[in-house]
Amino acid sequence: MRHCSVQVRGLLLREELDRYNALMEVGSFLESQNRYDLAYIVQKEVDILILPGIERLKEKGRERDRQTEAYLEAKRLLEDEDDEDEQ
């Protein structure tokens, strides 16, 4: 079974995380029994389950980019004001 990243797991809701952990346990058991055909189906369910966490991670990245852009714009404006004051 393939685990998702720690970042994604950290953004799953409690209910999603509980379900994720249970599915991973079931999938690991199935793999230990060489039932890879069924483990594949469980992995697909895990992949669907983590989609909201992936979207939350992407949104965090977009928000960080917006904050960086706002900071750089404010810094540029401040530098422009300083240049005007020097003249």
Secondary structure, DSSP 4 states (H G I P E B T S, - for coil): -PPPPHHHHHTS-HHHHHHHHHHHHHHHHHHHTT-HHHHHHHHHHHHHHTHHHHHHHHHHHHHHHHHHHHHHHHHHHHHHHHHHHH-
